Amino acid sequence: MVREIPVLSWFDRSTVKHLRLSFSFFLLPVFLFALSQSAGIQVSSTILGFVILHILLFPSTNGYNSYQDKDVSSIGGLKHPPKVTENLYYATLSMESAALITGLFISVYFSLMLLVFIIMSHLYSYRRIRLKKYPFVAFIVVFIFQGGFVYLMSLESMNPGKLFSFFTAEHILCMIISSLFMGSMYPLTQIYQHKADKDDGVISLSYRLGYNGTFIFSGFLFTIAVILFFIYLAGKSQYLYLFLFLLFIIPVVLRLLRWFSLVKKDIRNADFENTMAVNLLSSVCMNLYFVIIAAANQILIIK
């Protein structure tokens, strides 16, 4: 008799914590950005795409990374990570499989893009390859696949089967803006992990840049992203959206500047609490902004 696989037992308390479901909130702005720029949507596939990306894909890649790292110190979204078990490995594989299968209900293109994302996330973390230990390679992977690639996947979930029609000048610019925003936050998420990463054989981009350099580099990418977004909105004569973006982005800029000044006085302020606080504020502001313009744009399209 074939022994039943206890799938549910894989999702124990330790596993659920390492999936860091709340961390998907930090990646949500890209999906909402795509939603705000999509020329109409299929509601059912959009909802399914959201669930696949933010409930299955992103948490499973978080879990796989945790399984490979075996972290004992603070990691993104989890200050005190519990001990990693084999259950985490099987849980992440089951979630990735579920994502690939359910992705087919959207389109073959979408499922193939999920597969590419999963492969790259494994290459990023897997001990025998471990792209994350190469600072600039790791940055490029995150820059592309958590930014523009997720934007493209999101569009495909909203309008299934139209992947190649999204390679327009406007959407390509939006992909670049998405990558710049996500890339600007990436080194800041590493700034409190210099010692832990180095002890694990990982020389992060933030470690290479140093504390001041991390803020300068992130600030530079963030500024370029904002400028390009302004150009994009101005080109569409959406000046109200531009003004609204300024209102939402000012608190983030002020908080980043304040954190930078604190770190310059004492590098101990480059800690988990400040990192998560900035990530949370940035995500809240960006998510609210894109929800507003997505709702406005979709209402206009329906009319």
C-alpha positions, -999 to 999 in steps of 0.1 A, spaced: 0 0 0 14 34 -10 20 55 20 1 87 20 23 118 18 15 141 48 15 173 29 -3 193 55 24 183 81 50 201 61 34 234 69 43 234 106 49 266 126 85 269 116 77 265 79 49 291 79 72 316 95 100 310 70 75 315 41 72 351 53 38 357 38 38 393 50 70 399 29 48 396 -3 34 430 7 68 446 -1 66 431 -36 30 441 -42 37 476 -57 50 460 -90 17 440 -95 -4 471 -87 17 492 -110 10 468 -138 -27 468 -128 -28 506 -131 -13 505 -166 -32 476 -180 -56 485 -208 -85 465 -193 -83 433 -173 -99 399 -171 -110 399 -135 -108 362 -128 -73 357 -142 -61 388 -125 -73 375 -91 -57 341 -98 -25 358 -109 -24 378 -77 -29 346 -56 -3 326 -75 24 354 -73 18 366 -37 5 335 -19 24 308 -37 54 320 -57 70 347 -36 65 329 -2 79 297 -17 110 315 -29 114 331 5 112 296 21 136 280 -4 161 308 3 157 303 41 162 265 36 195 270 18 207 298 42 198 281 75 197 316 90 199 321 128 200 359 127 174 384 115 162 381 79 138 401 58 104 401 76 116 378 104 136 391 133 140 357 151 139 330 125 131 295 139 152 265 131 149 253 95 136 218 90 131 194 60 95 203 60 103 237 47 120 222 16 90 200 7 66 228 14 83 252 -10 85 225 -37 48 218 -33 39 255 -35 61 260 -66 44 230 -82 10 243 -73 19 277 -88 31 261 -121 0 240 -125 -25 267 -116 -6 291 -138 -17 270 -168 -53 282 -161 -41 317 -170 -19 308 -199 11 287 -210 32 319 -212 24 327 -176 33 293 -164 65 293 -183 74 327 -168 67 313 -134 91 284 -142 118 309 -152 113 329 -120 116 297 -99 147 285 -117 164 319 -112 154 320 -75 169 285 -70 201 295 -88 202 326 -65 201 305 -33 212 269 -41 244 261 -22 263 246 -52 257 276 -74 246 304 -51 244 335 -73 237 356 -42 274 353 -31 284 374 -62 273 410 -53 268 424 -87 253 392 -103 229 389 -74 218 426 -78 212 421 -116 191 390 -108 169 408 -83 168 440 -105 154 421 -134 133 393 -119 117 411 -90 112 443 -110 105 443 -148 99 405 -150 72 406 -123 56 435 -141 55 415 -173 41 384 -155 15 406 -139 4 420 -172 1 385 -187 -21 374 -158 -44 404 -165 -46 399 -202 -38 362 -208 -21 351 -240 -10 386 -250 25 385 -238 43 397 -269 19 427 -273 32 441 -240 67 449 -255 57 485 -263 78 516 -255 54 525 -226 54 491 -210 92 486 -214 97 520 -197 74 507 -169 94 476 -166 126 496 -162 109 518 -136 98 487 -117 133 473 -117 148 506 -106 124 509 -76 130 473 -66 167 476 -72 169 507 -51 156 488 -21 177 457 -25 210 469 -10 191 485 19 176 451 28 212 438 32 226 466 53 221 450 87 233 416 75 269 423 66 285 401 93 259 373 89 263 373 52 301 373 53 301 345 79 281 325 54 305 332 25 282 359 9 297 392 1 266 413 -5 264 444 -26 257 465 5 289 451 21 308 461 -10 293 496 -11 297 502 27 271 519 48 273 553 32 277 539 -3 246 517 2 224 548 8 240 568 -20 236 539 -45 200 532 -34 192 569 -35 206 572 -70 185 544 -84 155 557 -65 160 592 -80 164 578 -115 132 557 -110 113 588 -99 125 609 -128 116 583 -153 82 579 -137 76 617 -139 86 616 -176 62 587 -182 33 604 -165 40 638 -181 42 621 -215 6 608 -209 -4 643 -196 -14 627 -162 -3 656 -141 -28 649 -113 -12 614 -109 22 631 -109 12 655 -81 -4 626 -62 28 606 -65 48 634 -50 25 635 -20 29 598 -14 67 597 -20 77 626 2 73 606 35 95 579 21 122 603 11 122 621 44 123 588 63 153 576 42 171 608 47 165 606 85 178 570 86 208 579 65 217 607 90 213 583 119 236 557 103 262 583 96 263 591 133 262 555 144 263 524 121 244 505 148 213 523 134 218 502 102 197 476 119 167 453 113 141 476 129 150 506 107 153 484 76 118 469 81 103 503 90 116 519 58 104 489 37 70 490 53 65 528 49 77 526 13 54 497 5 24 512 22 28 545 3 35 529 -31 7 503 -27 -18 530 -17 -8 552 -46 -10 524 -72 -44 512 -58 -58 547 -63 -46 551 -99 -54 515 -108 -90 521 -96 -92 554 -115 -77 540 -147 -99 509 -147 -130 529 -141 -122 552 -170 -116 521 -192 -149 506 -182 -167 538 -190 
